[in-house]
Amino acid sequence: MWQRGFTLIELMVTLMVISVVIVMGAPSMADFINEMRVTSATNDLLSFFNYARSEAAKRGARVTVCLSSNLSTCNTTGVDWAQGAVAFVDTDGNNQVDTGETVLRVLNPSSGVTIFGKTGSAFPAPDYRFYYRPSGAASSQGTLEVCRSGRKIREISINAVGRPMSQVMTTACP
């Protein structure tokens, strides 16, 4: 009669092969996760701006987009769009969410990335807010950079007609 099972040597070789596969795959998985964080933040921001623009045109009203650390009111300072933002119908044009003004969408904070206005870009002026006109055109144009250390910069540009576009740059984030 034969006994079924594995010998100690077979188990050791199997464990060694598994450990080599894990050690080789772990850095690739970390790179993949980091790249997906940047991609996700870029796509979330593009979707947010597209929605705000379409709502301005659909409603025929000014829609303001601003940084918001508490996701309900606009910050009056700040430059890192990764902290979160709100888009709202700004009926009085004061760039603040007031009673009776409709918050259309909230952009949740993006962890692990920074999102700043590109140096030399006029976007947005000031950095913490801008608005879409009832036509869907933006009040200012310029570029935001989505960054994570060691990853390629992703740029989100908003042109004069308000259309947001993204591209991956050849330079890496510092």
MIGU-802639 format. One record per residue (C-alpha): x, y, z. Coordinates in steps of 0.001 Angstrom, whole numbers, plus 524288, in hexadecimal, padded with zeros to 5 digits. Example, Ala and Ser with C-alpha at 12.3 -4.5 7.8 and 13.67 -1.06 7.14 Angstrom:
residues 2
8300C7EE6C81E78 835667FBDC81BE4 
end
This chain:
residues 174
800008000080000 8048880D6B7FC63 802E4818CE80580 7FD898252E7FFCB 80304832BD8029F 80ED583B3980048 81C9683982804EB 823578444080C80 82BFD84749800D0 8203A848D57F7CC 819D38523580171 8265C85A28802D7 827FF85B5B7F412 819B385F657F28E 81AE5869BA7FD36 8277186ECF7F719 820FD8701F7E9B5 8154F877227EFBD 81E0F880837F74A 825EE883C67EB05 81959886B67E392 8147D88F847EE9B 82170896BE7EFCF 821FD898FC7E125 813B989D377E036 812E28A6617EBF6 81A0B8B2007E5BF 811EB8B0BC7D96F 8057A8B0CF7E179 809EF8BCFE7E8DC 80CD78C3DD7DBF0 7FF9A8BFD67D6B9 7F8958C5107E2D4 7FFF68D1FF7E23E 7FCE68D3A17D3D2 7EE868D0A97D647 7EDF28DB2B7E0E5 7F2A28E56A7D740 7E98C8E0777CC8D 7DDF28E01A7D5C0 7E04C8EDF07DABA 7E1A48F2E27CCB8 7D52C8EC347C83B 7CD938F0DE7D429 7D1B28FEE67D1AB 7CE738FE1B7C326 7C1148F88A7C629 7BEC1903087D073 7C21E90E347C723 7BA539084C7BBE6 7AE77906EA7C4B3 7AF77914F17C9AA 7B0B7919F37BBB9 7A51C912237B6D0 79CB3916817C241 79FEC924CC7BF92 79BA2923357B173 78FC391AF77B4DD 78AE69241F7BF88 78EDE9309B7B88F 79524934FD7C53A 7A283937DD7CACE 7A89C92BE77D130 7B41192E8C7DA24 7BE6D924537DCFA 7C6B19266E7E924 7CFF891FB97F277 7C91F91AC77FE92 7CFCD91422809DF 7C2B19116B81094 7BB8A90E09803CB 7B0679178280685 7B5FD9255980602 7C06C92BC67FDB7 7CDFC92E31802F9 7D2A693C2980184 7E0C4937E97FFF6 7E7E392BDA7FB80 7EDF5925DA7EF99 7ED75916E97F10E 7E181911C57EA03 7E40B904447EFC4 7DDC0908D87FC7B 7D043908BC7F628 7C72D912117EF16 7B8F19159D7ED17 7B14C919F97E127 7A51F922017E399 79B6C92B127DCF1 7A0749387D7E0F7 79449940D97DF43 79A1794D177E570 7A7BB94B7D7DF82 7AF1A94D257EC5A 7B6DA9405E7EAFF 7B18193B0F7F7D9 7A724930CE7FA9B 79BD49388280066 78EB89343C805CA 785E4930617FAA0 790E092DB87F0F1 7914091FDD7EBCB 79D95917C67EDB6 79E4C90FA27E15A 7A9DA906DC7E400 7B470904757EE01 7C226900127EA50 7C73A8F7AF7F563 7D5678F93E7F99C 7DF858F1997F1DE 7E95A8EAB77FA89 7F7698E8DF7F689 7F7A78F38A7EC0C 7F8E9902447EB1C 7F19190A907E14A 7F6E5918497DF06 7F5A1922F37D4E7 800C0921DD7CB26 80B6092C007CCFB 809489370A7C366 7FB45932DE7C0F4 7F04093C707C312 7E7BC931A37C891 7E06D934187D094 7E232942067D4DE 7E208941CF7E084 7E5BE933867E20C 7DA8D92F867EAE2 7CEE4932037E1EC 7C98B934F07D460 7BC48934357CDFC 7B54392FCC7C1D3 7ACAB939A97BAE3 79ED0935F17B6A4 7A478933077A92B 7ADBB928E37AF08 7B9B69316B7ACBD 7C374932767B7E3 7C66F93F2D7BEF2 7D4EA93C3D7BDAC 7DD329325A7B6AA 7E96F92B537BA92 7EF3291E9A7BF39 7EF50916587CB83 7F9E590C3D7CE00 7F69E8FF707D4A0 802E58FA4C7DB36 808158EF137E341 8169A8EE477E5E2 81DA88E6507DB96 811D18E5547D277 80FE78EC9E7C5B3 808938F97A7C6E7 7FA7E8F9597C225 7F5BE9067C7BD65 7E79690AAD7BD31 7E594916A47B4B4 7D92991E967B3B6 7D85C926A67A75A 7D10B9336C7A4F5 7C47C92C687A13F 7C522924C87AE07 7C8B4917637A8DD 7D17A90FA07B213 7DBB6906D37ABCA 7E66E8FE687B17C 7F38B8F99A7ACE6 7FEE58F2067B29E 80B828F9AC7B242 819248F42D7B016 81E7D8FA787BC76 81D498F4217C9BB 818318FA4C7D61B 822828FECC7DFC3 
end
